[in-house]
Amino acid sequence: MAKIELDIEDEADIAGDYDVETFPTLLLADAAGVRFLGPLLPQAPVLARLLASLQAAAPGSAGPGGEAQQVFERVRAARGA
């Protein structure tokens, strides 16, 4: 597990064509790929509900899509994660 923070205004090339409109935007991924990419209220209970729903999801369930996976790959390449 790794936590990576980045300032999208300073590293806009990582977002590519993905348009970050709301802050904070959170990307969650595991070995299978991206599980979530989107805005999230900066409140612990909101994050807890999101994590619980992701854990309850069926293994291999569809994630947010190819664009999110591309963003994740660019983050990994830029940060060596």
Secondary structure, 3 states (H helix, E strand, C coil): CCCCCCCCCCCHHHHCCCCCCCCCEEEEEECCEEEEEEECCCCHHHHHHHHHHHHHCCCCCCCCCHHHHHHHHHHHHHHCC
